[in-house]
């Protein structure tokens, strides 16, 4: 198992995305840790030592703001795709990917 607390470059790992989503959804470190089968302290360490640096932010609320914007782009992209506007949807998906690698 990779140590997600030391990885500070590149895209977010799957576990890091779960942690970020959980934090932004208002879940506690303990709830997230239970879901992932890791310790509560590791969730906090992953957030502070890995996720925030990868997103180039200092605070959790900044990371959640990026997460929210990216989710908005993805939801809009789904709507556009369902209406046959694939090129516009692709643009929004790219914007989301740049916000939240």
C-alpha positions in Angstrom: 0.0 0.0 0.0 1.4 3.4 -1.0 2.1 6.0 1.7 -0.4 8.7 0.7 1.0 11.0 3.4 4.3 11.5 1.7 3.1 12.0 -1.9 3.1 15.7 -2.5 3.3 15.9 -6.3 1.2 14.7 -9.2 -2.5 13.9 -9.2 -4.5 13.0 -6.2 -4.6 9.2 -5.5 -7.9 7.4 -5.1 -7.6 7.5 -1.3 -6.7 11.1 -1.3 -9.8 11.9 -3.3 -12.0 9.9 -0.9 -10.5 11.9 2.0 -11.0 15.3 0.3 -14.6 14.4 -0.7 -15.3 13.3 2.8 -13.9 16.4 4.4 -15.8 18.6 1.9 -19.0 16.7 2.6 -18.6 17.5 6.3 -17.6 14.0 7.5 -15.2 13.6 10.5 -11.7 12.2 10.2 -13.0 9.2 12.2 -15.8 8.5 9.7 -13.4 8.7 6.8 -10.8 6.6 8.5 -13.4 3.9 9.2 -14.5 3.9 5.5 -10.8 3.5 4.4 -9.8 1.1 7.1 -7.0 3.4 8.3 -6.3 5.4 11.5 -8.0 8.8 12.2 -4.6 10.4 12.5 -3.6 9.2 9.0 -6.6 11.0 7.5 -5.4 14.3 9.1 -1.8 13.7 8.0 -2.9 12.9 4.5 -4.9 16.1 4.3 -2.1 18.3 5.7 1.0 16.7 4.2 -0.3 15.6 0.8 -3.6 16.8 -0.4 -3.2 20.5 0.5 0.3 20.7 -1.0 -0.9 19.0 -4.2 -3.7 21.5 -4.6 -1.3 24.3 -3.8 -3.5 25.6 -0.9 -2.9 26.1 2.8 -6.4 25.6 4.3 -9.0 22.9 4.1 -11.7 25.4 3.0 -9.6 26.4 0.0 -9.3 22.7 -1.0 -13.1 22.4 -0.6 -13.7 25.5 -2.7 -11.6 23.9 -5.5 -13.4 20.6 -5.1 -16.7 22.3 -5.3 -15.8 24.2 -8.4 -14.5 21.1 -10.1 -17.7 19.2 -9.2 -19.7 22.0 -10.7 -17.8 21.8 -13.9 -18.3 18.0 -14.0 -22.0 18.3 -13.4 -22.3 20.8 -16.1 -20.3 18.6 -18.5 -22.7 15.7 -17.8 -25.6 18.0 -18.7 -24.0 19.1 -21.9 -23.1 15.5 -22.9 -26.7 14.5 -22.4 -27.7 17.3 -24.8 -25.2 16.3 -27.5 -22.7 19.1 -26.8 -19.6 16.9 -26.4 -17.0 19.4 -27.3 -18.2 21.9 -24.7 -18.4 19.1 -22.1 -14.9 18.1 -22.9 -13.7 21.6 -22.2 -15.5 21.6 -18.8 -14.0 18.3 -17.9 -10.5 19.6 -18.7 -11.2 22.7 -16.5 -12.2 20.4 -13.6 -9.1 18.2 -14.1 -6.9 21.3 -14.0 -8.5 22.5 -10.8 -8.4 19.1 -9.1 -5.6 17.0 -10.6 
